[in-house]
């Protein structure tokens, strides 16, 4: 299992969603599918239609920038980070 860390903005949108959880997945895309199965609508928050991450969402697997097809190993740390903008 991988340890998945989510941005602080998501738990307020999905009931009982923890900031950190363990997920069984082989890729980032599969991890998002697992989240979407448990919390419907999660994929829409993280991905654009057509299976790509939204521009303001960054994912890192073991501190390396990742995409949907990035492999996740047992014991990996996956960080989902929402970009902050302002002026």
N, C-alpha and C positions, 0 to 999 in steps of 0.2 A: 504494500500500500504506500501511497505517496501522501505527504502532508501538504494540504492546500490552504493557502492564506488568502482571504478575500478583503477587498477594500471596505472601510467603515460605512460606506454609503449603502451597501447591499442589504445588510441585516434589517435595516428599517423598512425595506420593501418586501421582504419575504418572512413570513411567520416562522419562528423557531430556527432561523438560519444562523449558525455560529460563524464567527470570524475565521476560525481555524477548524478544519475537519480532515479526516482521512478519506481517501478516495482510491478505489481500485480501477485503474485505467492504464492503457498502453500508450495513449497519446493525449495531448491537450484537448483535442476535439472530443475524445471519449470521456475525458473528465467533465467537460462542459455538458455532454449528454447525460452523465450520471447526475449532475446538479439539476439539470432541467427535468429529469424524471421525478426527482424528489420535490423540487420547487419549480413548477411550471412557469414559464416566462423568463427563466434565467438566461437561456440562450439568446433571447431577444435583447436582453440588457447588455450582453457581452459581444454578440456577433451581428454583423450586417446580414441581410438576406444574401444567400449565395455562399455561405460558409467561409466568411472571413471575419477576423476580429474588427470590432469598431475602432475608428481612428483614435479615440481617447482611451482605449483599453490596451495596456501593455501586460504581457505575460512573460515571466522568467521561470525557467526550470534550472534548478541548481545554479542560480545567479547568471545564467546565460539567457539572452533575449530569445524568445520562443514564438513559434507560430502554431497554428492548429495541428500541423502534422508532426510537431516535435515529439519525440519519444519521451515517455516517463518511465523511469525504472523504480523498482521497489526501493523505498527509502528516500526517493527524491523529494525535494522541497519545490513546490509550485507557488509562485506569488502572482496574484492578479492585482494589478495596480491601475487605478483610474487616474488619468492625467488631470491636472488642475489648471484651469486657465483663469485669467482675470486681467485687470488693467489698472 
